[in-house]
Amino acid sequence: MVPAGEATAALLSAARERLVAGATPLDLDAAADDVIQARGGRSNFRLVPGYRHTLCVSVDDDVVHGIPGARPFRPGDIVSVDGGAEIGGWNGDAAFTVVLPDPARPDVVLARERLAAAAERSLWAGIAALASARHLNEVGEAIEASVEASGDFGILEGYGGHGIGRSMHEDPSVYNHAVRGRGPRVRPGLVVAIEPMITSGDPATFVREDGWTVATADGGDGAHVEHSVAVHADGIWVLTAPDGGAAGLAELGVRPVPIG
């Protein structure tokens, strides 16, 4: 799964480079698709029945599954970009959230940056927990604890991470909050996509008329981040991070170990 993870990291890097005010979600989508094709792969998002894009791009109160469109990004937007690639029959899946600069609204930018940072911290807290977890539900406990420590943010329920391998979405579910039961055993061979989705206010959501986009019911902002992570005999490796997760895990005392 390493090549699929590397392709996913590369396509999201290309999208991030083009994510500026005035660009459009469709611009990002085209750039990401070019990266996948150059690596001899295909977009696994396009393999989902009814979905015709390489990325999901969610802006402001859209939290996840936003369909790329032609409306330009505006200064101060909080934007979540989710994408994946299939290479050689194996899959990668990852997402990031950024806030575009807006000197005219520093208070809005600061609040949105705090939300994005809280999501990012919770992602790495969940990944770090996986490194020593005996059961998978310890990941959700770590994510929830991190979000609560960051402030008064909401965590979406009914949406979460998943297993990933020959298909983009597989069992088991990876919760972003504490649940009853311990979940599956964590053992070598497990590969999961860990993906916190949090909001600036009430976590209640609805699906827009397009049938895909998940938006906050109260109009609050959303943030979505994700990495695909492999558990192997010697440790964990973040497949969709160029450094295997070393930078994100360093302050948490976890050292990722390359596979093989």
Residue pairs with C-beta under 8 A, 6 or more apart in sequence:
1 90
1 91
1 92
1 164
1 165
1 191
1 228
1 230
1 239
2 239
2 259
3 39
3 41
3 87
3 88
3 90
4 41
4 84
4 85
4 86
4 87
4 88
4 90
4 91
4 92
4 239
5 92
5 94
5 228
5 238
5 239
5 240
6 92
6 239
6 242
7 35
7 36
7 39
7 41
7 85
7 87
7 92
8 83
8 84
8 85
8 92
8 93
8 94
8 228
8 239
8 240
9 92
9 94
9 240
9 241
9 242
10 35
10 39
11 31
11 32
11 33
11 35
11 36
11 54
11 83
11 85
12 32
12 81
12 83
12 94
12 95
12 96
12 240
13 242
14 31
14 32
14 34
14 35
15 28
15 29
15 31
15 32
15 55
15 81
15 83
16 81
16 96
16 98
17 31
18 27
18 28
18 31
19 28
19 73
19 79
19 81
19 98
19 100
20 73
20 100
21 72
21 73
21 74
21 75
21 77
21 100
21 101
22 72
22 73
23 72
23 73
24 68
24 69
24 70
24 71
24 72
24 73
25 55
25 57
25 59
25 66
25 68
25 69
25 70
25 71
25 73
26 68
26 69
26 70
28 55
28 57
28 68
28 81
29 53
29 54
29 55
29 57
29 68
30 54
32 43
32 54
32 55
32 83
33 43
33 54
36 42
36 43
36 54
36 85
39 85
39 87
40 87
41 85
41 86
41 87
41 88
42 85
42 86
43 53
43 54
43 83
43 84
43 85
43 86
44 84
44 85
44 86
44 91
44 92
44 93
44 168
45 51
45 53
45 54
45 55
45 56
45 83
45 84
45 168
46 52
46 53
46 54
47 86
47 168
48 168
50 211
51 212
53 67
53 68
54 83
55 68
55 81
55 82
55 83
56 64
56 65
56 66
56 67
56 68
56 80
56 81
56 82
56 83
56 95
56 212
57 66
57 67
57 68
57 79
57 80
57 81
57 82
58 64
58 65
58 66
58 79
58 80
58 82
58 213
58 214
58 222
58 224
59 66
59 73
59 77
59 78
59 79
59 80
60 77
60 78
60 221
60 222
61 215
61 216
61 219
61 220
61 221
61 222
62 80
62 208
62 213
62 214
62 215
62 222
63 80
63 156
63 197
63 199
63 205
63 214
63 215
63 216
63 222
63 223
63 224
64 80
64 82
64 156
64 159
64 197
64 214
64 222
64 224
65 82
65 212
65 213
65 214
66 80
66 212
66 213
67 210
67 212
67 213
73 79
73 100
74 100
74 102
75 100
75 101
75 102
75 103
75 104
75 105
76 99
76 100
76 101
76 102
76 104
76 105
76 108
76 109
76 112
77 99
77 100
78 97
78 98
78 99
78 100
78 112
78 115
78 116
78 221
78 222
78 223
79 97
79 98
79 99
79 100
80 95
80 96
80 97
80 222
80 223
80 224
80 225
81 95
81 96
81 97
81 98
82 93
82 94
82 95
82 224
82 226
83 93
83 94
83 95
84 91
84 92
84 93
84 94
84 168
85 91
85 92
86 92
86 168
89 166
90 165
90 166
91 164
91 165
91 166
91 167
91 168
91 228
92 164
92 228
92 239
92 240
93 164
93 168
93 193
93 195
93 226
93 228
93 240
94 193
94 226
94 227
94 228
94 240
95 195
95 224
95 225
95 226
96 225
97 116
97 119
97 120
97 223
97 224
97 225
98 116
99 109
99 112
99 113
99 116
101 109
102 108
102 109
111 200
111 221
112 200
112 221
114 150
114 151
115 153
115 198
115 199
115 200
115 221
115 222
115 223
116 223
117 150
118 146
118 147
118 150
118 151
118 153
118 198
118 223
119 147
119 196
119 197
119 198
119 223
119 224
119 225
120 225
120 248
121 146
121 150
122 142
122 143
122 144
122 146
122 147
122 150
122 176
122 196
122 198
122 225
123 143
123 194
123 195
123 196
123 225
123 226
123 227
123 248
124 245
124 248
124 249
124 252
125 142
125 143
125 145
125 146
125 252
126 139
126 140
126 142
126 143
126 146
126 174
126 176
126 194
126 196
127 139
127 194
127 227
127 229
127 236
127 238
127 245
127 248
127 249
127 254
128 142
128 249
128 252
128 253
128 254
129 138
129 139
129 141
129 142
129 143
130 136
130 138
130 139
130 186
130 192
130 194
130 229
130 231
130 236
131 235
131 236
131 249
131 254
132 254
133 139
133 186
134 182
134 185
134 186
135 182
135 183
135 184
135 185
135 186
136 172
136 174
136 182
136 183
136 184
136 185
136 186
136 190
136 192
137 175
137 178
137 179
137 181
137 182
137 183
138 182
138 183
138 186
139 161
139 174
139 175
139 192
139 194
140 160
140 174
140 175
140 176
140 177
140 178
140 179
141 177
141 178
143 155
143 175
143 176
143 177
143 194
143 196
144 155
144 176
144 177
144 178
147 153
147 155
147 196
147 198
153 198
153 199
153 200
154 198
154 199
154 200
154 201
154 202
154 203
154 204
154 220
155 176
155 177
155 196
155 197
155 198
155 199
155 203
156 176
156 197
156 198
156 199
156 203
156 205
156 214
157 177
157 203
159 176
159 197
159 205
159 214
160 173
160 174
160 175
160 176
160 195
160 197
161 173
161 174
161 175
161 176
161 192
161 193
161 194
161 195
161 226
162 169
162 170
162 171
162 172
162 173
162 174
162 192
162 193
163 169
163 170
163 171
163 172
163 174
163 190
163 191
163 192
163 193
164 170
164 191
164 192
164 193
164 228
165 191
172 183
172 184
172 192
174 192
174 193
174 194
174 195
175 183
176 195
176 196
176 197
176 198
184 190
186 231
187 231
188 231
188 232
188 233
189 231
189 232
190 230
190 231
191 228
191 229
191 230
191 231
191 239
192 228
192 229
193 226
193 227
193 228
193 229
194 226
194 227
194 229
195 224
195 225
195 226
195 227
196 223
196 224
196 225
196 226
197 222
197 223
197 224
198 222
198 223
199 216
199 220
199 221
199 222
199 223
200 220
200 221
200 222
201 216
201 218
201 220
202 216
202 217
202 218
202 220
203 216
204 216
204 217
204 218
205 214
205 215
205 216
205 217
206 214
206 215
206 217
207 213
207 214
207 215
208 214
208 215
215 222
216 222
226 240
227 238
227 239
227 240
227 241
227 245
228 238
228 239
228 240
229 236
229 237
229 238
229 239
229 245
230 236
230 237
230 239
230 259
232 257
232 259
234 257
235 255
235 256
235 257
236 245
236 254
236 256
236 257
237 244
237 245
237 256
237 257
237 258
237 259
238 244
238 245
238 248
238 249
238 256
241 247
241 248
243 256
244 256
244 257
244 258
245 254
245 256
246 255
246 256
249 255
249 256
